[in-house]
């Protein structure tokens, strides 16, 4: 049996890879643009987990923690679907904000 990922299967990725850190920052910027409350002053964004899947392009899923300059750390979840040949990138992101936000 081979250790190669199945075609179309989800592969775990290194959360310390700079490309996933960059995608987490892009995803959080999108979250701030599309949700009430406006931008949040962030001290640090840390990727907790990442996976990658080839599906009519590539689907990347990221779980990341956001540490605001003032406040509790919270977790966000992003799905990034990219189709480079169409110059297309769609980001869906949700965050579990603390009750005091």
Secondary structure, DSSP 8 states (H G I E B T S, - for coil): ---S--TT-EEEE-TTSHHHHHHHHHHHHHHHHHSTT----EEEEEEEEEEEEESSSEEEEEEEEEEESSS--EEEEEEEEEEGGGTEEEEEEEEE--TT-
